[in-house]
Amino acid sequence: MQSESAVLDMGSAFIEAVKERRTAFVCAGAVAVMAIGVFHAPSAPVLLGCGGAVTLLVFWGYAKRVLKK
């Protein structure tokens, strides 16, 4: 039972980390839409860059939340 509760705690910590970074998701989406739609930038590098930045932020928040316990 201990391992199941630990997995649930880690899952909820990840969800909370994603919720805390909502602004990052919105900003990355706005930058991607503007760069691709308005400035005609190549889509692959823009999407990879915005997605990578948000991923790093979420994992950073997740690590802070898990290591705090």
N, C-alpha and C positions, 0 to 999 in steps of 0.2 A: 504493500500500500504506500509506502514511503516514496517509491519511485514514481508512482502515478501522480501523487500530489505535487511532486517536484516538477514533473513535466507540465502539469496544469499551471503551476505558478510561473514557469518559464514562458508558456504560451500567453498567459495574460500579461506578463511583463513585455513581451514583444508587441502585443496589441496596444498596450498603453504607450509604448515608445512610438508606434506609428501614429497614434492619436495626437501625441505631443508635437509631432512634426507636420501637422496638417498645413501650416503656412508654407513649409518648404515644398510640399506637393503642389500647392496652388501657384507659387512663384515659379517653380520649374515648368509647370504646364504653360503658364503665361509666356515665359521666355521662349519655350519651344515653339509655341504657336506664332509668336511675333517673328522669331528668327526664320522659321520655315515659310510662313505665309506672307509676311510683309517684306522681309529682306531677301527671300529666295535662297536661303542657305541650304546646303546639302542636309538632308534629313537624318541620315545615319549618325554622323558625328554629333549633331545637336541632341538627338534622342539618347545616344549613349552617354553624352556628357551630363545632361539633366538627370537621367536615370541613375548614373553613377554617383552624382552629388547627393541625391536624395537617399540612395542606398547607404552611403557612408554616414549620413546624418542619423538615419534610423538605427543602424547598428551601433553607432556611438551612444545614442540614447538608451538602447537596449543593454549595452554593456554597463553603462552607469547604473541602470536600474537593478540589474542582476547582481553586480558586485557590491551594491550598497547593502544588500541583505546579509 
